[in-house]
Amino acid sequence: MKKIRITLVHSPIDRPERQKQTLKALGLIKTNASREVSATPQILGMVRKVNHLVKVEEV
């Protein structure tokens, strides 16, 4: 399984609660926080829902 690095680049302030919960589930709490995760279909679906707030890179 390939790995991806997800970085939170925009603040979740004034965003719907669902998007805030998605970011929390991805482990992204603070701006500029990064996390390396496996690119499973579940993770990719979560990233797709908040793609306007995060930056995604392949590792």
PDB file of N, CA, C and O in Angstrom, chain B, residues numbered from 101:
ATOM      1  N   MET B 101       0.845  -1.178   0.000  1.00  0.00           N
ATOM      2  CA  MET B 101       0.000   0.000   0.000  1.00  0.00           C
ATOM      3  C   MET B 101       0.890   1.241   0.000  1.00  0.00           C
ATOM      4  O   MET B 101       1.833   1.332   0.786  1.00  0.00           O
ATOM      5  N   LYS B 102       0.595   2.184  -0.871  1.00  0.00           N
ATOM      6  CA  LYS B 102       1.419   3.381  -0.908  1.00  0.00           C
ATOM      7  C   LYS B 102       1.044   4.337   0.215  1.00  0.00           C
ATOM      8  O   LYS B 102      -0.074   4.309   0.730  1.00  0.00           O
ATOM      9  N   LYS B 103       1.997   5.180   0.581  1.00  0.00           N
ATOM     10  CA  LYS B 103       1.814   6.130   1.673  1.00  0.00           C
ATOM     11  C   LYS B 103       1.600   7.526   1.098  1.00  0.00           C
ATOM     12  O   LYS B 103       2.127   7.861   0.037  1.00  0.00           O
ATOM     13  N   ILE B 104       0.825   8.327   1.809  1.00  0.00           N
ATOM     14  CA  ILE B 104       0.645   9.725   1.455  1.00  0.00           C
ATOM     15  C   ILE B 104       0.878  10.583   2.688  1.00  0.00           C
ATOM     16  O   ILE B 104       0.647  10.146   3.816  1.00  0.00           O
ATOM     17  N   ARG B 105       1.336  11.805   2.464  1.00  0.00           N
ATOM     18  CA  ARG B 105       1.514  12.770   3.551  1.00  0.00           C
ATOM     19  C   ARG B 105       0.426  13.822   3.396  1.00  0.00           C
ATOM     20  O   ARG B 105       0.302  14.453   2.347  1.00  0.00           O
ATOM     21  N   ILE B 106      -0.359  14.002   4.452  1.00  0.00           N
ATOM     22  CA  ILE B 106      -1.456  14.971   4.451  1.00  0.00           C
ATOM     23  C   ILE B 106      -1.055  16.120   5.371  1.00  0.00           C
ATOM     24  O   ILE B 106      -0.673  15.889   6.518  1.00  0.00           O
ATOM     25  N   THR B 107      -1.139  17.351   4.879  1.00  0.00           N
ATOM     26  CA  THR B 107      -0.784  18.535   5.656  1.00  0.00           C
ATOM     27  C   THR B 107      -1.978  19.475   5.699  1.00  0.00           C
ATOM     28  O   THR B 107      -2.559  19.790   4.660  1.00  0.00           O
ATOM     29  N   LEU B 108      -2.346  19.923   6.883  1.00  0.00           N
ATOM     30  CA  LEU B 108      -3.432  20.885   7.039  1.00  0.00           C
ATOM     31  C   LEU B 108      -2.889  22.276   6.737  1.00  0.00           C
ATOM     32  O   LEU B 108      -2.015  22.765   7.452  1.00  0.00           O
ATOM     33  N   VAL B 109      -3.396  22.920   5.684  1.00  0.00           N
ATOM     34  CA  VAL B 109      -2.864  24.218   5.281  1.00  0.00           C
ATOM     35  C   VAL B 109      -3.834  25.371   5.533  1.00  0.00           C
ATOM     36  O   VAL B 109      -3.417  26.529   5.514  1.00  0.00           O
ATOM     37  N   HIS B 110      -5.108  25.088   5.767  1.00  0.00           N
ATOM     38  CA  HIS B 110      -6.086  26.123   6.064  1.00  0.00           C
ATOM     39  C   HIS B 110      -6.796  25.787   7.369  1.00  0.00           C
ATOM     40  O   HIS B 110      -6.995  24.618   7.698  1.00  0.00           O
ATOM     41  N   SER B 111      -7.167  26.801   8.089  1.00  0.00           N
ATOM     42  CA  SER B 111      -7.821  26.619   9.380  1.00  0.00           C
ATOM     43  C   SER B 111      -9.243  26.083   9.212  1.00  0.00           C
ATOM     44  O   SER B 111      -9.948  26.476   8.283  1.00  0.00           O
ATOM     45  N   PRO B 112      -9.665  25.190  10.104  1.00  0.00           N
ATOM     46  CA  PRO B 112     -11.036  24.680  10.041  1.00  0.00           C
ATOM     47  C   PRO B 112     -12.063  25.598  10.722  1.00  0.00           C
ATOM     48  O   PRO B 112     -13.225  25.219  10.874  1.00  0.00           O
ATOM     49  N   ILE B 113     -11.644  26.792  11.129  1.00  0.00           N
ATOM     50  CA  ILE B 113     -12.584  27.739  11.745  1.00  0.00           C
ATOM     51  C   ILE B 113     -13.625  28.136  10.700  1.00  0.00           C
ATOM     52  O   ILE B 113     -13.292  28.328   9.530  1.00  0.00           O
ATOM     53  N   ASP B 114     -14.863  28.258  11.114  1.00  0.00           N
ATOM     54  CA  ASP B 114     -15.998  28.604  10.250  1.00  0.00           C
ATOM     55  C   ASP B 114     -16.278  27.545   9.190  1.00  0.00           C
ATOM     56  O   ASP B 114     -16.821  27.861   8.132  1.00  0.00           O
ATOM     57  N   ARG B 115     -15.923  26.322   9.456  1.00  0.00           N
ATOM     58  CA  ARG B 115     -16.244  25.205   8.573  1.00  0.00           C
ATOM     59  C   ARG B 115     -17.323  24.363   9.244  1.00  0.00           C
ATOM     60  O   ARG B 115     -17.479  24.422  10.463  1.00  0.00           O
ATOM     61  N   PRO B 116     -18.070  23.580   8.464  1.00  0.00           N
ATOM     62  CA  PRO B 116     -19.089  22.716   9.066  1.00  0.00           C
ATOM     63  C   PRO B 116     -18.475  21.717  10.055  1.00  0.00           C
ATOM     64  O   PRO B 116     -17.321  21.315   9.911  1.00  0.00           O
ATOM     65  N   GLU B 117     -19.246  21.333  11.035  1.00  0.00           N
ATOM     66  CA  GLU B 117     -18.780  20.411  12.077  1.00  0.00           C
ATOM     67  C   GLU B 117     -18.313  19.087  11.477  1.00  0.00           C
ATOM     68  O   GLU B 117     -17.376  18.473  11.988  1.00  0.00           O
ATOM     69  N   ARG B 118     -18.941  18.654  10.427  1.00  0.00           N
ATOM     70  CA  ARG B 118     -18.575  17.385   9.782  1.00  0.00           C
ATOM     71  C   ARG B 118     -17.137  17.434   9.250  1.00  0.00           C
ATOM     72  O   ARG B 118     -16.395  16.458   9.367  1.00  0.00           O
ATOM     73  N   GLN B 119     -16.749  18.569   8.667  1.00  0.00           N
ATOM     74  CA  GLN B 119     -15.388  18.710   8.162  1.00  0.00           C
ATOM     75  C   GLN B 119     -14.387  18.761   9.310  1.00  0.00           C
ATOM     76  O   GLN B 119     -13.289  18.218   9.194  1.00  0.00           O
ATOM     77  N   LYS B 120     -14.749  19.402  10.409  1.00  0.00           N
ATOM     78  CA  LYS B 120     -13.871  19.444  11.582  1.00  0.00           C
ATOM     79  C   LYS B 120     -13.650  18.038  12.132  1.00  0.00           C
ATOM     80  O   LYS B 120     -12.536  17.688  12.520  1.00  0.00           O
ATOM     81  N   GLN B 121     -14.710  17.237  12.164  1.00  0.00           N
ATOM     82  CA  GLN B 121     -14.594  15.868  12.660  1.00  0.00           C
ATOM     83  C   GLN B 121     -13.745  15.013  11.722  1.00  0.00           C
ATOM     84  O   GLN B 121     -13.005  14.141  12.178  1.00  0.00           O
ATOM     85  N   THR B 122     -13.845  15.252  10.432  1.00  0.00           N
ATOM     86  CA  THR B 122     -13.031  14.518   9.467  1.00  0.00           C
ATOM     87  C   THR B 122     -11.557  14.830   9.667  1.00  0.00           C
ATOM     88  O   THR B 122     -10.722  13.925   9.636  1.00  0.00           O
ATOM     89  N   LEU B 123     -11.226  16.102   9.870  1.00  0.00           N
ATOM     90  CA  LEU B 123      -9.834  16.482  10.117  1.00  0.00           C
ATOM     91  C   LEU B 123      -9.320  15.854  11.408  1.00  0.00           C
ATOM     92  O   LEU B 123      -8.176  15.403  11.471  1.00  0.00           O
ATOM     93  N   LYS B 124     -10.158  15.825  12.428  1.00  0.00           N
ATOM     94  CA  LYS B 124      -9.761  15.216  13.697  1.00  0.00           C
ATOM     95  C   LYS B 124      -9.510  13.715  13.516  1.00  0.00           C
ATOM     96  O   LYS B 124      -8.569  13.166  14.090  1.00  0.00           O
ATOM     97  N   ALA B 125     -10.351  13.059  12.720  1.00  0.00           N
ATOM     98  CA  ALA B 125     -10.175  11.630  12.464  1.00  0.00           C
ATOM     99  C   ALA B 125      -8.894  11.360  11.674  1.00  0.00           C
ATOM    100  O   ALA B 125      -8.279  10.304  11.828  1.00  0.00           O
ATOM    101  N   LEU B 126      -8.496  12.301  10.838  1.00  0.00           N
ATOM    102  CA  LEU B 126      -7.239  12.161  10.098  1.00  0.00           C
ATOM    103  C   LEU B 126      -6.038  12.476  10.981  1.00  0.00           C
ATOM    104  O   LEU B 126      -4.902  12.206  10.591  1.00  0.00           O
ATOM    105  N   GLY B 127      -6.268  13.042  12.161  1.00  0.00           N
ATOM    106  CA  GLY B 127      -5.187  13.362  13.075  1.00  0.00           C
ATOM    107  C   GLY B 127      -4.585  14.731  12.830  1.00  0.00           C
ATOM    108  O   GLY B 127      -3.453  14.995  13.237  1.00  0.00           O
ATOM    109  N   LEU B 128      -5.329  15.602  12.168  1.00  0.00           N
ATOM    110  CA  LEU B 128      -4.849  16.945  11.864  1.00  0.00           C
ATOM    111  C   LEU B 128      -5.593  17.949  12.726  1.00  0.00           C
ATOM    112  O   LEU B 128      -6.743  18.289  12.448  1.00  0.00           O
ATOM    113  N   ILE B 129      -4.927  18.424  13.779  1.00  0.00           N
ATOM    114  CA  ILE B 129      -5.568  19.337  14.712  1.00  0.00           C
ATOM    115  C   ILE B 129      -5.119  20.770  14.458  1.00  0.00           C
ATOM    116  O   ILE B 129      -5.948  21.676  14.380  1.00  0.00           O
ATOM    117  N   LYS B 130      -3.822  20.979  14.331  1.00  0.00           N
ATOM    118  CA  LYS B 130      -3.276  22.327  14.167  1.00  0.00           C
ATOM    119  C   LYS B 130      -2.895  22.593  12.715  1.00  0.00           C
ATOM    120  O   LYS B 130      -2.586  21.670  11.961  1.00  0.00           O
ATOM    121  N   THR B 131      -2.921  23.861  12.338  1.00  0.00           N
ATOM    122  CA  THR B 131      -2.495  24.254  11.002  1.00  0.00           C
ATOM    123  C   THR B 131      -1.018  23.904  10.813  1.00  0.00           C
ATOM    124  O   THR B 131      -0.219  24.028  11.741  1.00  0.00           O
ATOM    125  N   ASN B 132      -0.674  23.475   9.634  1.00  0.00           N
ATOM    126  CA  ASN B 132       0.666  23.021   9.240  1.00  0.00           C
ATOM    127  C   ASN B 132       1.056  21.692   9.880  1.00  0.00           C
ATOM    128  O   ASN B 132       2.221  21.301   9.808  1.00  0.00           O
ATOM    129  N   ALA B 133       0.126  20.999  10.495  1.00  0.00           N
ATOM    130  CA  ALA B 133       0.400  19.663  11.024  1.00  0.00           C
ATOM    131  C   ALA B 133       0.392  18.669   9.861  1.00  0.00           C
ATOM    132  O   ALA B 133      -0.427  18.782   8.949  1.00  0.00           O
ATOM    133  N   SER B 134       1.309  17.695   9.897  1.00  0.00           N
ATOM    134  CA  SER B 134       1.398  16.685   8.843  1.00  0.00           C
ATOM    135  C   SER B 134       1.228  15.307   9.440  1.00  0.00           C
ATOM    136  O   SER B 134       1.486  15.081  10.623  1.00  0.00           O
ATOM    137  N   ARG B 135       0.788  14.391   8.597  1.00  0.00           N
ATOM    138  CA  ARG B 135       0.619  13.013   9.019  1.00  0.00           C
ATOM    139  C   ARG B 135       0.818  12.112   7.828  1.00  0.00           C
ATOM    140  O   ARG B 135       0.292  12.387   6.750  1.00  0.00           O
ATOM    141  N   GLU B 136       1.572  11.033   8.000  1.00  0.00           N
ATOM    142  CA  GLU B 136       1.756  10.045   6.944  1.00  0.00           C
ATOM    143  C   GLU B 136       0.820   8.875   7.215  1.00  0.00           C
ATOM    144  O   GLU B 136       0.824   8.296   8.301  1.00  0.00           O
ATOM    145  N   VAL B 137       0.019   8.539   6.211  1.00  0.00           N
ATOM    146  CA  VAL B 137      -0.952   7.456   6.338  1.00  0.00           C
ATOM    147  C   VAL B 137      -0.924   6.605   5.080  1.00  0.00           C
ATOM    148  O   VAL B 137      -0.432   7.037   4.037  1.00  0.00           O
ATOM    149  N   SER B 138      -1.454   5.401   5.183  1.00  0.00           N
ATOM    150  CA  SER B 138      -1.603   4.540   4.009  1.00  0.00           C
ATOM    151  C   SER B 138      -2.765   5.051   3.166  1.00  0.00           C
ATOM    152  O   SER B 138      -3.753   5.558   3.696  1.00  0.00           O
ATOM    153  N   ALA B 139      -2.640   4.915   1.864  1.00  0.00           N
ATOM    154  CA  ALA B 139      -3.656   5.421   0.937  1.00  0.00           C
ATOM    155  C   ALA B 139      -4.753   4.386   0.735  1.00  0.00           C
ATOM    156  O   ALA B 139      -4.872   3.814  -0.348  1.00  0.00           O
ATOM    157  N   THR B 140      -5.549   4.142   1.759  1.00  0.00           N
ATOM    158  CA  THR B 140      -6.678   3.221   1.660  1.00  0.00           C
ATOM    159  C   THR B 140      -7.878   3.967   1.080  1.00  0.00           C
ATOM    160  O   THR B 140      -7.899   5.197   1.101  1.00  0.00           O
ATOM    161  N   PRO B 141      -8.862   3.262   0.570  1.00  0.00           N
ATOM    162  CA  PRO B 141     -10.051   3.940   0.032  1.00  0.00           C
ATOM    163  C   PRO B 141     -10.765   4.803   1.088  1.00  0.00           C
ATOM    164  O   PRO B 141     -11.316   5.854   0.761  1.00  0.00           O
ATOM    165  N   GLN B 142     -10.752   4.359   2.340  1.00  0.00           N
ATOM    166  CA  GLN B 142     -11.408   5.125   3.392  1.00  0.00           C
ATOM    167  C   GLN B 142     -10.693   6.456   3.628  1.00  0.00           C
ATOM    168  O   GLN B 142     -11.337   7.498   3.747  1.00  0.00           O
ATOM    169  N   ILE B 143      -9.378   6.415   3.694  1.00  0.00           N
ATOM    170  CA  ILE B 143      -8.590   7.637   3.905  1.00  0.00           C
ATOM    171  C   ILE B 143      -8.734   8.573   2.715  1.00  0.00           C
ATOM    172  O   ILE B 143      -8.901   9.779   2.898  1.00  0.00           O
ATOM    173  N   LEU B 144      -8.673   8.039   1.501  1.00  0.00           N
ATOM    174  CA  LEU B 144      -8.800   8.871   0.309  1.00  0.00           C
ATOM    175  C   LEU B 144     -10.169   9.538   0.235  1.00  0.00           C
ATOM    176  O   LEU B 144     -10.278  10.667  -0.241  1.00  0.00           O
ATOM    177  N   GLY B 145     -11.211   8.860   0.697  1.00  0.00           N
ATOM    178  CA  GLY B 145     -12.546   9.463   0.747  1.00  0.00           C
ATOM    179  C   GLY B 145     -12.602  10.600   1.741  1.00  0.00           C
ATOM    180  O   GLY B 145     -13.232  11.626   1.483  1.00  0.00           O
ATOM    181  N   MET B 146     -11.946  10.428   2.881  1.00  0.00           N
ATOM    182  CA  MET B 146     -11.907  11.497   3.891  1.00  0.00           C
ATOM    183  C   MET B 146     -11.140  12.705   3.359  1.00  0.00           C
ATOM    184  O   MET B 146     -11.545  13.849   3.565  1.00  0.00           O
ATOM    185  N   VAL B 147     -10.028  12.439   2.672  1.00  0.00           N
ATOM    186  CA  VAL B 147      -9.221  13.524   2.103  1.00  0.00           C
ATOM    187  C   VAL B 147     -10.024  14.263   1.036  1.00  0.00           C
ATOM    188  O   VAL B 147      -9.937  15.487   0.936  1.00  0.00           O
ATOM    189  N   ARG B 148     -10.794  13.543   0.249  1.00  0.00           N
ATOM    190  CA  ARG B 148     -11.598  14.172  -0.800  1.00  0.00           C
ATOM    191  C   ARG B 148     -12.621  15.146  -0.209  1.00  0.00           C
ATOM    192  O   ARG B 148     -12.927  16.168  -0.823  1.00  0.00           O
ATOM    193  N   LYS B 149     -13.144  14.841   0.965  1.00  0.00           N
ATOM    194  CA  LYS B 149     -14.140  15.710   1.598  1.00  0.00           C
ATOM    195  C   LYS B 149     -13.544  17.010   2.129  1.00  0.00           C
ATOM    196  O   LYS B 149     -14.256  18.007   2.254  1.00  0.00           O
ATOM    197  N   VAL B 150     -12.255  17.014   2.442  1.00  0.00           N
ATOM    198  CA  VAL B 150     -11.611  18.222   2.982  1.00  0.00           C
ATOM    199  C   VAL B 150     -10.435  18.657   2.110  1.00  0.00           C
ATOM    200  O   VAL B 150      -9.484  19.259   2.608  1.00  0.00           O
ATOM    201  N   ASN B 151     -10.494  18.355   0.803  1.00  0.00           N
ATOM    202  CA  ASN B 151      -9.353  18.637  -0.072  1.00  0.00           C
ATOM    203  C   ASN B 151      -9.066  20.129  -0.200  1.00  0.00           C
ATOM    204  O   ASN B 151      -7.961  20.499  -0.596  1.00  0.00           O
ATOM    205  N   HIS B 152     -10.018  20.992   0.119  1.00  0.00           N
ATOM    206  CA  HIS B 152      -9.800  22.433   0.063  1.00  0.00           C
ATOM    207  C   HIS B 152      -9.043  22.943   1.287  1.00  0.00           C
ATOM    208  O   HIS B 152      -8.636  24.105   1.320  1.00  0.00           O
ATOM    209  N   LEU B 153      -8.853  22.093   2.287  1.00  0.00           N
ATOM    210  CA  LEU B 153      -8.157  22.485   3.522  1.00  0.00           C
ATOM    211  C   LEU B 153      -6.786  21.830   3.664  1.00  0.00           C
ATOM    212  O   LEU B 153      -5.983  22.255   4.494  1.00  0.00           O
ATOM    213  N   VAL B 154      -6.512  20.812   2.872  1.00  0.00           N
ATOM    214  CA  VAL B 154      -5.282  20.041   3.042  1.00  0.00           C
ATOM    215  C   VAL B 154      -4.450  20.017   1.758  1.00  0.00           C
ATOM    216  O   VAL B 154      -4.931  20.330   0.669  1.00  0.00           O
ATOM    217  N   LYS B 155      -3.181  19.632   1.933  1.00  0.00           N
ATOM    218  CA  LYS B 155      -2.261  19.392   0.817  1.00  0.00           C
ATOM    219  C   LYS B 155      -1.843  17.934   0.914  1.00  0.00           C
ATOM    220  O   LYS B 155      -1.506  17.458   1.998  1.00  0.00           O
ATOM    221  N   VAL B 156      -1.859  17.229  -0.193  1.00  0.00           N
ATOM    222  CA  VAL B 156      -1.555  15.796  -0.214  1.00  0.00           C
ATOM    223  C   VAL B 156      -0.344  15.556  -1.112  1.00  0.00           C
ATOM    224  O   VAL B 156      -0.289  16.040  -2.242  1.00  0.00           O
ATOM    225  N   GLU B 157       0.633  14.796  -0.587  1.00  0.00           N
ATOM    226  CA  GLU B 157       1.831  14.426  -1.340  1.00  0.00           C
ATOM    227  C   GLU B 157       2.055  12.934  -1.208  1.00  0.00           C
ATOM    228  O   GLU B 157       1.762  12.343  -0.169  1.00  0.00           O
ATOM    229  N   GLU B 158       2.576  12.324  -2.264  1.00  0.00           N
ATOM    230  CA  GLU B 158       2.964  10.909  -2.165  1.00  0.00           C
ATOM    231  C   GLU B 158       4.329  10.831  -1.504  1.00  0.00           C
ATOM    232  O   GLU B 158       5.192  11.681  -1.725  1.00  0.00           O
ATOM    233  N   VAL B 159       4.513   9.799  -0.691  1.00  0.00           N
ATOM    234  CA  VAL B 159       5.789   9.610   0.006  1.00  0.00           C
ATOM    235  C   VAL B 159       6.553   8.501  -0.657  1.00  0.00           C
ATOM    236  O   VAL B 159       7.661   8.173  -0.231  1.00  0.00           O
TER     237      VAL B 159
END
